[in-house]
């Protein structure tokens, strides 16, 4: 299952302003500003989290 951790307040990863996609405990995609992930099954709204 791919989980998109979407729109965190802050993130320390390059090109990941919109969050990251995690699968099996591994980051499989960084989601840059103005983009959507390639594929995801669920979304976690991280807009209130760092």
N, C-alpha and C positions, 0 to 999 in steps of 0.2 A: 504494500500500500504506500502510495506517495502522499505525503502531507506537506502542504504549502503553508509555511509560517509567514503570514502576509502582513506587510506594512508595519514592521516594528518601529518604535520611536527612534531607536538608534541601533546600528549594527556595525561591527568592525570587520566587514568583509567588502572587498572591492566589488563594484558593480552589483550590489545587492540591496539597493535602496528600497525595493518592493518586497524584500525578504528572501527566503531560501526554500527549496524543496528538499525534503528529507525522505529517504527510503531505507529501511533496515538500520536506522541509527547513523546513516551516512548522508552528508550533504551531496545531492546529485545535481543540483542546479542552483545558481545564483540568479535572482530575478532583478534585473536592472530597472532604472527609472523609465516609466512609460511603456513597460513591457508586461507580458503575461507569461507564466511558465509554459513549457512545452506540453506537459501533462501532469495532472494531479488528481487524486481521488477525494481528498478532504482538504478543508481550509481551516486553519486556526487564526483567528483575528488577533494579531499581536499589537494592534494600534495603541494599547495601553501598557505595553511591556518593552523592556530594553533587552 
